[in-house]
Amino acid sequence: MSAPAVPPAFQDTEGARAALDAFLAALNSRSVPDWTRTLHFPHLRIHDGAVTVWETPEIYVESATPEVAQLVATGWDHSGWEKVELIQTSADQVHAQVRFARYDAEDRPLGSFESVYVLTRQEGRWGVLARIGFTAA
């Protein structure tokens, strides 16, 4: 008996997962232009009851550069995934339920955050289109 066929919607979840990992690696590099290249635009973030939309990569770089500097000033050194679950998938869109933590230079946790990331494949490239998150209890 042969293995069941993999539905097309599940065939490229590896690409979406790789895009998530690239997103976090670019953030940890502190290179806002590299981080921006892991996103799709317009890019959306819902956090603390507010909705922010960045229409272009240039606007995102301008906005995110001081935010990353402020994050570093709080003692943040890097972030890491605690959980990643691909909860909904299609051929060109994946919803990932994630939990990530921020750490200081001694690898001590500074906080954990629960989020849902919407990843899309546009023009053959997976990227993060939207992030919805909150501080974990």
N, C-alpha and C positions, 0 to 999 in steps of 0.2 A: 504494500500500500504506500503510495507516495504522500509526501507532506501536503497539507492543504495549501492552496494558493493564498498568498498574502494579498489582502485587498489593497488596491492602489493607494488608498488614503493612508495606509500605514507603511508604505514602502520607503519613504524618505524622512522618517522621524529622526534618523541619524543626522541629517543636514540641519534640522531645526535645533537639535540638541547641541551640535557643534557651534551653531550661531549663538546659543546661550552661553556656552563656555568662552567663545571669543568676546562676547559682551563683557563678561566678568574679568577676563584677562586684560582687556583694554582698559577697563576702569582701574584695575590694580596697577597698570603701567603708568597711570596718571597722565597719559597723553590724551587730552580731550579730542583732538582731531582723529586719533585712532579709535577712540570710544565711539565717536560720532559715526564713523564708517560702519559700525555694527548695527546701526539703526536704519529704519525706513522713515520717510517723511511724506506728509506731515506726521510728526511723532506726538503721541498723547501720553500724558501721565495724570493719574488720579491719585491724590494722596492728601490726607488730612482735610478731606471735604472740599478740596479745590481741584479744578481741572485746568491743566496747562497744555497748550498745543504749541509746538514749534513747527512752523511751516517749512523751514529750510535748514539744511545742515549749518549754514553760516550763522543763523540766529541761534541754533543750539550751542555751537561752540562759544559764541559770545555770552550766553547765559550760563553754560555749565562750567566755564573756566573758573569764575570766582566761587562757584559752589564746590568744586573739587578742592580748591585752595582752602575754603572754610572747613571742609571735611577733614583735611590733613591737619589743620590747626586744632581740631578737637582731639587729636591723638590717634586718629585712624591711620592704619598702615596698609591694610588689605581687607578684602572680603572673600568669603568662601561659601559655596552651596552647602547647606545642611540637608536639603531635600529638593529633588526635582521630579515631578510627576507630570507626564504629558497626558492631560485629562481629556482633551478633545483634539482630533486630528482630521485633516483632509489633505488632499494632494498639495495645496498651496497655503494652508493655514494650520497653525498648531497653537493650542492654549496650554500653557505650562503653569502648573501650580508649584510655586517655589517657596522655600524658606532659606534665607541667607543670613549670615552673621558678619558683622564688622569686627575686626581685630586690631589691637595695637601692635607695635613692633615686637613685643614679647609674646605675641600670639594669645594674649588675653582677650576674651570676648568683650566687646563694647555694647552690643545690642543685637537682637535678632528681628527679622522682618519677614512677614508673610506677604506674598504677592501673587498675582496672576499676570503672566506675560503673554502677550499676543504676538506670535511670530508669523511672518508671512514670507512667501517666496515670490519675489518680484523680479522680473527680467532674469530669472535663473539664480537669484541670490537670496538666501534666507537672511532675515534681519528682524530685529525687535521693532514692532510697530507701535505697541502700547504697553504701558505698565500700570497696574492697579495694585496699590499696596497699603499696608499699615504696620505699625510697630506690633510685634508679637507680645502677647501677655506673658 
